[in-house]
Amino acid sequence: MYDPRSMKAEEFISHEEIMETLAFAQAHRRDENLIQQIIERAKERKGLNHREAMVLLDCELEEKNQQIYALAEQIKKDFYGNRIVMFAPLYLSNYCINGCVYCPYHLKNKHIARKKLTQEEIRREVIALQDMGHKRLALETGEDPVNNPIEYVLESIKTIYGIQHKNGAIRRVNVNIAATTVENYRKLKEAGIGTYILFQETYHKRSYEKLHPTGPKHDYAYHTEAMDRAMEGGIDDVGIGVLFGLELYRYEFAGLLMHAEHLEAVHGVGPHTISVPRIRPADDIDADAFDNGINDDTFAKLVACIRIAVPYTGMILSTRESQKCRERVLRLGISQISGGSRTSVGGYAKPESPRENSAQFDVSDTRTLDEVVNWLMRLGYIPSFCTACYREGRTGDRFMSLCKSGQIQNCCHPNALLTLKEYLMDYASEDTRRIGEKLIAEEIEKVPREKTREVARRNLAAIEQGKRDFRF
């Protein structure tokens, strides 16, 4: 029985409802009138339900598909402008007791280098990230209650926030760790985390259990209901996602949107972010062994339809994807990307040798952060290192109300320019600085409120004089 308000995983992610949705969309994939009705509804910028969005995803009418892509691009501009938020993952430990068949951290992998950072090693990693220019991190660990207990994660967060190096500081720590208890989520909230991120991997229960044959992650319901416990623990910004390639993408798309609908129905706040990783080769893992992989065209359609269905959410794309792929989907909905990423434990301060590989997956986009920032600006985007909403308490329903009304632009646009200015002054190459200064001069004129524009100009001048950390 499908019920988005239910607290039981198999009721708010209903297999029967998903199968009916897939059948409905297939039956109407060339229904011009229905597709146009859904497009018109989507133009209201209030999102679509999973069944409506699935019809758009399955649409086989080329003219309508072009309208879908154009609408996704416009909705992205309406909610997020031309800003792209920058972040980097920080892997603390790859010790793990789960048996996930798609992840090289699985317990039976005896030849991957197992590592766990000490607090001093974390300090060195963070300084290396600060020296690149990063202000926002996503913490990653394997699930291991002995090697990676919650106390270790909490201590690591405290260490990270306490590091002041030159003009560098990490201002927001998002956390991607295994599903845990309400009590532990409460502790994470008290530690000052930004977003709690947990990928579902797959919403297909039978496939989920096969892909996670051993370990605590085998429990489908406990994992799928994690966001509800996180919300109960006081964390009001949560991020969801699936690993495309494990199961049929249409099934995952429906499940992902149903999860978003559930969070909105129960908590009044949908996902702060949605991630769209695709499976990649890694140590002990052959991505070709998974026969549900999707090509770039299908991936682009997925991104566009998620943007239309959940217009308010931040959409995250990692360095799993190539530069060419990233450029394509930035237009269609992506609002956050990583840059200069390392997926190994301790990979920022000291590059690994091939024989001590501890990486979770191979990186496709190997450019430095400066190269990514330069590239984004040449494409007309504003690379943003802003963390103001989190630090000003604009989270959860407060953030969503501002985002859905479009008012968040009044803060985010000038804040993006201020943080970009910091980056240009402290870390950028000469060419990147030249392009960035020109972009800021053009974009500051687009700030609609005269008073905001004046304050932003004053703060930009103060940054040139050595002051830092201004925000609206």
C-alpha positions as CSV (number, residue, x, y, z in Angstrom):
1,M,0.0,0.0,0.0
2,Y,1.7,3.2,-1.2
3,D,1.6,6.0,1.5
4,P,4.1,8.9,1.3
5,R,3.3,9.7,4.9
6,S,4.1,6.3,6.2
7,M,7.3,5.8,8.2
8,K,7.8,2.3,6.8
9,A,10.2,2.0,4.0
10,E,8.2,-0.4,1.9
11,E,5.1,1.8,2.1
12,F,6.7,5.2,1.1
13,I,8.9,3.4,-1.5
14,S,6.2,1.0,-2.7
15,H,7.4,-1.6,-5.3
16,E,3.8,-2.0,-6.6
17,E,3.4,1.8,-7.1
18,I,6.8,2.0,-8.9
19,M,5.8,-0.8,-11.3
20,E,2.4,0.8,-12.0
21,T,4.2,4.1,-12.6
22,L,6.7,2.5,-15.0
23,A,3.8,0.9,-16.9
24,F,1.8,4.1,-17.0
25,A,4.7,6.1,-18.4
26,Q,5.5,3.5,-21.0
27,A,1.9,3.5,-22.2
28,H,1.9,7.3,-22.5
29,R,5.5,7.9,-23.8
30,R,4.0,9.2,-27.1
31,D,0.9,10.8,-25.7
32,E,1.4,14.4,-26.9
33,N,-1.5,15.9,-25.1
34,L,-0.6,14.4,-21.7
35,I,3.0,15.2,-22.1
36,Q,2.2,18.8,-22.9
37,Q,-0.2,19.1,-19.9
38,I,2.7,17.9,-17.6
39,I,5.1,20.4,-19.2
40,E,2.6,23.2,-18.6
41,R,2.2,22.1,-15.0
42,A,6.0,22.0,-14.6
43,K,6.2,25.6,-15.8
44,E,4.6,26.6,-12.5
45,R,7.9,25.8,-10.8
46,K,6.3,23.8,-8.0
47,G,7.6,20.4,-9.1
48,L,6.0,17.2,-10.3
49,N,5.0,14.0,-8.7
50,H,6.9,10.8,-9.5
51,R,4.3,9.6,-12.0
52,E,4.2,12.8,-14.0
53,A,8.0,13.1,-14.0
54,M,8.3,9.5,-15.3
55,V,6.1,10.3,-18.3
56,L,8.6,13.1,-19.2
57,L,11.6,10.8,-18.7
58,D,10.0,8.2,-21.0
59,C,8.8,10.7,-23.6
60,E,9.8,9.7,-27.1
61,L,8.6,12.8,-28.9
62,E,11.7,14.8,-30.0
63,E,9.9,18.1,-30.0
64,K,8.6,17.6,-26.5
65,N,12.1,16.4,-25.3
66,Q,13.6,19.7,-26.5
67,Q,10.9,21.5,-24.5
68,I,11.8,19.4,-21.4
69,Y,15.5,20.3,-21.7
70,A,14.8,23.9,-22.2
71,L,12.5,24.0,-19.2
72,A,15.0,22.2,-17.0
73,E,17.6,24.8,-18.0
74,Q,15.3,27.7,-17.3
75,I,14.2,26.2,-13.9
76,K,17.9,25.8,-13.0
77,K,18.5,29.5,-13.8
78,D,15.3,30.6,-11.9
79,F,16.3,28.8,-8.6
80,Y,20.1,28.8,-8.7
81,G,21.1,31.5,-11.3
82,N,24.5,30.9,-12.8
83,R,26.2,29.9,-9.5
84,I,28.0,26.5,-9.0
85,V,28.9,25.6,-5.5
86,M,32.3,24.0,-5.0
87,F,33.2,21.3,-2.5
88,A,35.6,18.4,-2.0
89,P,35.3,15.0,-0.4
90,L,37.5,14.1,2.5
91,Y,38.0,10.3,3.2
92,L,38.7,9.7,6.8
93,S,38.8,5.9,6.8
94,N,38.1,3.0,4.4
95,Y,37.7,0.3,7.1
96,C,34.3,-1.3,6.6
97,I,32.4,-4.4,7.8
98,N,29.9,-4.4,5.0
99,G,29.9,-6.7,2.0
100,C,28.7,-4.3,-0.7
101,V,29.6,-5.9,-4.0
102,Y,30.0,-2.6,-6.0
103,C,32.4,-1.0,-3.4
104,P,36.1,-1.8,-3.0
105,Y,35.8,-1.1,0.7
106,H,33.9,-4.4,1.2
107,L,35.1,-6.6,4.0
108,K,36.4,-9.4,1.8
109,N,38.7,-7.2,-0.2
110,K,42.1,-8.2,1.3
111,H,44.4,-6.3,-1.1
112,I,43.2,-2.7,-0.9
113,A,45.3,-0.6,1.5
114,R,43.3,-0.1,4.6
115,K,43.8,3.3,6.2
116,K,42.4,5.5,9.0
117,L,43.6,9.1,9.5
118,T,44.8,10.3,12.8
119,Q,43.7,13.8,13.9
120,E,47.1,15.1,12.9
121,E,46.8,13.5,9.5
122,I,43.3,15.0,9.2
123,R,44.9,18.4,10.0
124,R,47.4,17.9,7.2
125,E,44.7,16.9,4.8
126,V,42.5,19.9,5.7
127,I,45.5,22.3,5.3
128,A,46.1,20.9,1.8
129,L,42.5,21.5,1.0
130,Q,42.5,25.0,2.4
131,D,45.6,25.7,0.3
132,M,43.6,24.8,-2.8
133,G,40.9,27.2,-1.7
134,H,38.1,24.9,-0.5
135,K,35.7,26.0,2.2
136,R,33.2,23.1,2.1
137,L,34.0,19.4,2.7
138,A,32.0,16.2,2.6
139,L,33.3,13.7,5.1
140,E,33.4,10.0,4.0
141,T,34.1,6.9,6.0
142,G,33.4,3.2,5.7
143,E,31.0,1.6,8.3
144,D,33.1,0.0,11.1
145,P,32.0,0.6,14.7
146,V,35.4,-0.4,16.0
147,N,37.6,1.7,13.6
148,N,35.1,4.4,12.7
149,P,32.8,4.9,15.8
150,I,30.7,8.1,16.0
151,E,33.2,9.5,18.5
152,Y,35.9,9.4,15.9
153,V,33.7,11.3,13.4
154,L,32.7,13.9,16.0
155,E,36.4,14.4,17.0
156,S,37.3,14.8,13.3
157,I,34.6,17.4,12.8
158,K,35.9,19.4,15.7
159,T,39.5,19.1,14.4
160,I,38.4,20.4,10.9
161,Y,36.5,23.4,12.2
162,G,39.4,24.3,14.5
163,I,42.0,24.6,11.8
164,Q,42.9,28.2,10.8
165,H,45.7,28.2,8.2
166,K,46.7,31.5,6.5
167,N,43.4,32.9,5.1
168,G,41.9,29.4,4.9
169,A,39.1,27.9,6.9
170,I,36.6,25.1,6.4
171,R,33.2,26.7,7.0
172,R,30.9,23.8,6.3
173,V,31.3,20.1,6.9
174,N,28.8,17.8,5.3
175,V,28.8,14.2,6.5
176,N,28.3,11.0,4.5
177,I,28.4,8.1,6.9
178,A,26.3,5.0,7.3
179,A,22.8,5.0,8.6
180,T,22.8,5.3,12.4
181,T,20.6,6.1,15.4
182,V,18.6,9.1,16.3
183,E,21.0,9.7,19.2
184,N,24.0,9.7,16.9
185,Y,22.3,12.1,14.5
186,R,21.6,14.4,17.4
187,K,25.3,14.3,18.2
188,L,26.2,15.1,14.6
189,K,23.8,18.1,14.7
190,E,25.4,19.3,17.9
191,A,28.8,19.0,16.3
192,G,27.7,21.6,13.7
193,I,27.4,19.5,10.5
194,G,25.9,21.0,7.4
195,T,24.0,18.4,5.4
196,Y,23.7,14.7,6.3
197,I,24.2,12.7,3.0
198,L,23.3,9.1,2.5
199,F,22.9,7.4,-0.8
200,Q,20.3,4.7,-1.1
201,E,22.4,3.0,-3.8
202,T,19.2,1.2,-5.1
203,Y,15.6,1.5,-4.1
204,H,14.8,-2.0,-5.4
205,K,14.6,-4.0,-2.2
206,R,15.4,-7.4,-3.7
207,S,18.4,-6.0,-5.6
208,Y,19.4,-4.0,-2.5
209,E,19.7,-7.1,-0.4
210,K,21.7,-9.0,-3.1
211,L,24.1,-6.1,-3.5
212,H,24.5,-5.8,0.3
213,P,24.8,-9.5,1.2
214,T,26.5,-9.1,4.6
215,G,26.9,-6.4,7.3
216,P,24.5,-3.9,8.9
217,K,23.9,-2.2,5.5
218,H,22.0,-5.4,4.5
219,D,18.9,-4.1,6.4
220,Y,17.0,-2.3,3.7
221,A,14.4,-0.7,6.0
222,Y,16.9,0.6,8.5
223,H,18.9,2.2,5.7
224,T,16.0,3.6,3.8
225,E,14.4,5.1,6.9
226,A,17.7,6.8,8.0
227,M,16.6,10.3,6.8
228,D,13.6,10.2,9.1
229,R,15.8,9.4,12.1
230,A,18.2,12.2,11.0
231,M,15.3,14.6,10.9
232,E,14.1,13.4,14.3
233,G,17.7,14.0,15.6
234,G,17.4,17.6,14.5
235,I,19.3,17.5,11.2
236,D,17.1,19.5,8.9
237,D,19.3,19.4,5.8
238,V,19.6,15.9,4.3
239,G,20.9,14.7,0.9
240,I,19.7,11.6,-1.0
241,G,20.9,9.8,-4.1
242,V,21.2,6.5,-5.9
243,L,24.1,4.9,-7.7
244,F,23.0,4.7,-11.2
245,G,24.0,1.4,-12.9
246,L,23.1,-1.0,-10.1
247,E,19.4,-1.4,-11.1
248,L,17.2,-0.2,-14.0
249,Y,17.4,3.6,-14.1
250,R,13.7,4.1,-14.5
251,Y,13.0,2.2,-11.2
252,E,15.6,4.2,-9.4
253,F,14.2,7.5,-10.8
254,A,10.8,6.7,-9.4
255,G,12.1,5.6,-6.1
256,L,14.3,8.7,-5.7
257,L,11.3,11.0,-6.3
258,M,9.1,9.0,-4.0
259,H,11.7,9.4,-1.3
260,A,11.7,13.2,-1.9
261,E,7.9,13.2,-1.7
262,H,8.0,11.3,1.5
263,L,10.4,13.8,3.2
264,E,8.2,16.7,2.1
265,A,5.0,15.0,3.2
266,V,6.2,14.0,6.7
267,H,8.7,16.7,7.6
268,G,7.6,19.6,5.4
269,V,11.1,19.7,4.0
270,G,12.3,17.8,0.9
271,P,15.9,16.8,0.3
272,H,18.5,19.7,0.5
273,T,20.5,17.9,-2.2
274,I,20.1,15.0,-4.6
275,S,23.3,13.3,-5.9
276,V,23.4,11.4,-9.2
277,P,26.6,9.3,-9.2
278,R,27.1,6.5,-11.8
279,I,29.1,3.4,-11.0
280,R,32.8,3.7,-11.8
281,P,35.7,1.2,-12.0
282,A,37.6,0.8,-8.7
283,D,40.0,-1.6,-7.0
284,D,38.4,-5.1,-7.0
285,I,35.4,-3.7,-8.9
286,D,34.6,-4.1,-12.6
287,A,31.9,-1.6,-13.5
288,D,31.2,-3.6,-16.6
289,A,30.0,-6.4,-14.4
290,F,26.9,-4.3,-13.7
291,D,24.6,-4.5,-16.8
292,N,22.3,-1.6,-15.9
293,G,24.8,1.2,-16.9
294,I,23.4,4.3,-18.7
295,N,24.8,6.3,-21.5
296,D,25.4,10.0,-21.4
297,D,22.2,10.9,-23.3
298,T,20.1,9.0,-20.7
299,F,22.0,10.5,-17.9
300,A,21.3,14.0,-19.2
301,K,17.6,13.2,-19.5
302,L,17.6,12.0,-15.9
303,V,19.3,15.2,-14.6
304,A,16.8,17.3,-16.5
305,C,13.8,15.5,-15.2
306,I,15.0,15.5,-11.6
307,R,15.5,19.3,-11.9
308,I,12.0,19.7,-13.2
309,A,10.4,17.4,-10.6
310,V,12.3,18.8,-7.6
311,P,13.1,22.3,-8.6
312,Y,14.3,23.5,-5.2
313,T,16.9,20.9,-4.5
314,G,20.6,21.3,-5.0
315,M,21.9,18.7,-7.4
316,I,25.4,17.3,-6.9
317,L,27.8,15.9,-9.5
318,S,31.2,14.5,-8.5
319,T,34.5,13.9,-10.3
320,R,33.2,10.5,-11.3
321,E,32.1,12.2,-14.4
322,S,34.2,13.6,-17.3
323,Q,34.6,17.2,-18.1
324,K,32.5,16.8,-21.2
325,C,29.7,15.1,-19.3
326,R,29.8,17.7,-16.5
327,E,29.6,20.6,-19.0
328,R,26.5,19.1,-20.5
329,V,24.5,18.6,-17.3
330,L,25.5,21.8,-15.6
331,R,23.0,23.5,-17.9
332,L,20.3,21.0,-17.1
333,G,20.2,21.1,-13.4
334,I,23.5,20.5,-11.6
335,S,24.3,23.2,-8.9
336,Q,27.2,21.7,-7.0
337,I,30.4,20.0,-8.2
338,S,33.6,18.8,-6.6
339,G,37.0,20.0,-7.8
340,G,40.5,18.7,-7.4
341,S,39.0,15.6,-5.6
342,R,40.8,12.6,-4.2
343,T,38.8,9.5,-3.2
344,S,41.7,7.9,-1.3
345,V,42.3,8.2,2.4
346,G,45.0,10.8,2.9
347,G,45.3,11.6,-0.8
348,Y,45.5,15.4,-0.6
349,A,48.6,15.9,1.6
350,K,50.6,13.1,0.0
351,P,49.7,11.4,-3.3
352,E,49.5,7.6,-3.1
353,S,51.7,5.2,-4.9
354,P,49.8,2.6,-7.1
355,R,50.6,-0.3,-4.7
356,E,49.0,1.5,-1.7
357,N,45.8,2.4,-3.4
358,S,43.0,3.2,-1.0
359,A,40.6,5.0,-3.4
360,Q,36.9,4.3,-3.4
361,F,36.6,4.8,-7.2
362,D,38.5,6.1,-10.2
363,V,38.2,9.8,-10.8
364,S,37.3,10.9,-14.4
365,D,37.9,14.7,-14.0
366,T,41.4,15.0,-12.7
367,R,41.8,18.7,-13.1
368,T,43.0,20.9,-10.2
369,L,40.5,23.1,-8.4
370,D,42.0,26.2,-10.1
371,E,41.5,24.6,-13.5
372,V,37.9,23.8,-12.7
373,V,37.2,27.3,-11.4
374,N,38.8,28.8,-14.6
375,W,36.7,26.5,-16.8
376,L,33.4,27.3,-15.0
377,M,34.0,31.0,-15.4
378,R,34.8,30.7,-19.1
379,L,31.4,28.9,-19.4
380,G,29.7,31.9,-17.7
381,Y,29.2,30.4,-14.3
382,I,30.1,31.8,-10.9
383,P,32.1,29.3,-8.8
384,S,30.8,29.8,-5.3
385,F,32.5,28.9,-2.1
386,C,29.6,30.3,0.0
387,T,28.5,28.7,3.2
388,A,26.4,31.6,4.5
389,C,22.9,29.9,4.7
390,Y,24.2,27.2,7.0
391,R,26.0,29.7,9.2
392,E,23.1,32.2,9.3
393,G,20.6,29.5,10.2
394,R,18.9,29.4,6.8
395,T,18.5,25.7,6.8
396,G,15.6,23.2,6.6
397,D,12.2,24.9,6.2
398,R,13.7,28.3,6.4
399,F,16.0,27.7,3.4
400,M,13.2,25.9,1.5
401,S,10.8,28.8,1.9
402,L,13.4,31.3,0.6
403,C,14.4,29.0,-2.2
404,K,10.9,28.1,-3.4
405,S,10.0,31.8,-3.4
406,G,13.2,32.8,-5.3
407,Q,14.2,35.2,-2.5
408,I,17.4,33.2,-1.8
409,Q,18.9,34.8,-4.9
410,N,19.1,38.1,-3.0
411,C,21.7,36.4,-0.6
412,C,23.3,33.8,-2.8
413,H,24.3,35.8,-5.7
414,P,26.3,38.5,-3.8
415,N,27.7,35.9,-1.4
416,A,29.0,33.9,-4.4
417,L,30.8,37.0,-5.7
418,L,32.3,37.7,-2.3
419,T,33.6,34.1,-1.8
420,L,34.9,34.0,-5.4
421,K,36.8,37.2,-4.7
422,E,38.4,35.6,-1.6
423,Y,39.5,32.7,-3.8
424,L,40.9,35.0,-6.5
425,M,42.9,36.9,-3.9
426,D,44.3,34.0,-2.0
427,Y,44.6,31.0,-4.3
428,A,44.0,31.7,-8.0
429,S,46.5,31.5,-10.8
430,E,47.1,34.8,-12.7
431,D,44.8,33.8,-15.6
432,T,42.0,32.6,-13.3
433,R,42.3,35.9,-11.4
434,R,42.0,38.0,-14.5
435,I,38.9,36.1,-15.7
436,G,37.4,36.2,-12.3
437,E,37.8,39.9,-11.7
438,K,36.1,40.6,-15.1
439,L,33.3,38.3,-14.1
440,I,32.7,39.9,-10.7
441,A,32.7,43.4,-12.3
442,E,29.9,42.2,-14.7
443,E,27.9,40.3,-12.1
444,I,27.9,42.9,-9.4
445,E,25.9,45.1,-11.8
446,K,23.2,42.4,-11.9
447,V,22.5,42.6,-8.1
448,P,19.0,44.1,-8.2
449,R,18.9,45.9,-4.9
450,E,21.0,49.1,-4.8
451,K,21.7,48.9,-1.1
452,T,22.9,45.2,-1.4
453,R,25.0,46.2,-4.4
454,E,26.7,49.0,-2.4
455,V,27.4,46.8,0.6
456,A,28.8,44.1,-1.8
457,R,31.1,46.6,-3.5
458,R,32.3,47.8,-0.1
459,N,33.0,44.2,1.1
460,L,34.8,43.4,-2.2
461,A,37.1,46.4,-1.5
462,A,37.7,45.2,2.0
463,I,38.7,41.7,0.8
464,E,41.3,43.4,-1.4
465,Q,42.6,45.0,1.8
466,G,43.0,41.6,3.5
467,K,39.7,41.2,5.3
468,R,37.7,38.0,4.9
469,D,34.4,36.2,5.6
470,F,31.7,38.7,4.6
471,R,28.2,37.4,4.0
472,F,24.6,38.4,3.5
